[in-house]
Every structure is written in structure tokens, then in C-alpha cells.
Amino acid sequence: MDPEQFKAWRRHMGFSQIEAARALGISKGSVELYEAGKRRDDGRPVEIPKTVALACAAIALGITEYAGPSM
């Protein structure tokens, strides 16, 4: 997931940056960094972790909790 895809996901979900942070269990600052794609202080690139990308996909599918496989 790249920064534009992350931002598009957030907007598609109708989330503010704060709401996206809460839904993903991360800080608003992380959301800002993921959308910018680079750090403000030194311009180093910021990679969106696969765990965050997968959480975005799950939330988009309506999955908010995972209780393991059903038996």
C-alpha cells in the first residue's frame, strides 16, 4: 500500500485522520506520516507496514475484531 492508496482508503471509509487512527489502533501522527510518505524532519521515506495495510483491508470489509477460525 502506498501513501496515495492509504489516503484513498481513509477517504473512502469517510474517516478523519483521527478516526482512521482509532480504527487502526495507531497514532494520528502515524496516519499523517503514512499519507505524506516521508518524514517531515529529514524527508526519509515512510513505509506503510503490511499489518496496517491488512488492517485497512479488513476494516473495509467490515471486520473489526478477529476471534480466530470458526469450528
N, C-alpha and C positions, 0 to 999 in steps of 0.2 A: 504494500500500500504506500503510495507516495503522498506528499503533502496535499496536492490538489484533490486526490481521491478521499483523503481523510476529511478535508473541509467539505467536500460534496456530500459525504456520508452524514456529517453533522447537520448540514442544512436540510438534507432530505428528511432526516429524522425530526426536524423542527426544533433542535436543541440550541440553546445558547451555549457559549463556551463553558459556563459554569454547570449547566445541565449535562453536557456531554462528559465533563469531568466526573460528576457524581455518578452517572450511569456506568462509566468505565472504572470507577474506583481509583482515579488518578487526580493530580492537582490541575487547577486551571492553567498554571504555568506550563505544565506538560502539554496541554491541549494547544496553547499558544505556540510552543516550540514545534510541535508536530505540524501545525498548519503553516508555519513560516519555513520549516525545513532546514533552518540553520539557527545557530545560537546568536543572540543579539551582541554579546560581548566580543566574540572573536570570529564570528562567521563560520565556525566549524559546522559541517552538516550534521543534522539530527536524523537518525534512522527511527522509523516507527517500528517498535517491536512486534514480532509476529503475534505475541499474545494479545496485544492491543488490536491488531488487525482482525484476529479471530473473534475477539470480544465484540468488535463493531459488527461483524457478520452475524453473530448470534443475536445481538440486540435488534438488528434489522429484521431478523426472522421471528422476533417476539420472545426469544429465550432470555430470561433474566436470571434464572437460577438453574444449576445443574445438579441433579440428585443422583447421577450415575445411571448406568443402564437399567432398564426395567426388566424384571424377571418374568 
